[in-house]
Amino acid sequence: MPFSLHQGDALSVLATLPDHCVDSVITDPPYNSGGRTAKERTSRTATAKYTTAGAKRVLPDFTGENMDQRSYGFWLTQIMTEAHRLARPGGTALLFTDWRQLPITTDAFQAAGWLWRGVLAWHKPAARPQKGRFTQNCEFMVWGSKGAMDARPVYLPGMYTASQPSGTKRQHITQKPIEVMRELVKISPEQGTVLDFCAGSGSTGVAALLEGRDFIGVEASPEYAAIARERLKSTLGDTLTQDDFTLAT
């Protein structure tokens, strides 16, 4: 079955899935960042944090973006522990994060049982320059494995350059570029299964399907789950049958 998409709380949904059912966990959790002070990070919506003032298109907001540092670390450890159970031995995991949350993300990653193997960089050419400061034009992907990995004949870069989708192609506030996601899913074996428990508008799933992988997605927001559902179905196009997907709430 190429994909299944669940709308609901990630921890609750993952608890219903069987052990060792995925090859890779590739996800972009809410950063709980976006501010210089704790108050700015915990009191503003995702829209207020990550959308340019005066933007013509207003995209749906999403939850889970207002945890303090200790709460975020605890939640991330919980959910990555559950994801560790779902991963097959030797399976891989990649977590998006920013510079501010990189330390707590690597701590939670290891506390959940994953073997931390490195940090990848996503360079964003369109980042806004800051007078008198360094431009914040990189986000990061913490990656690792569930124990030892098989030596597969694949050589993947550790640095990616691509801009966020813009205009009508941008369907999520923090949407990642498909060209980056298509490279990342290649860490999963051919015909393997990729899990994204913060599926958003479905970019990880679209990339997985385009690269010949199966996909399991979980998204809390009904609005974004609906967008992801249509993008996934559209990716399979004319080849899609009812046996190719599962939609659940």
Order of alpha helices (4+ residues) and beta strands (2+ residues): beta-alpha-beta-alpha-alpha-alpha-beta-alpha-beta-beta-beta-alpha-beta-alpha-beta-alpha-beta
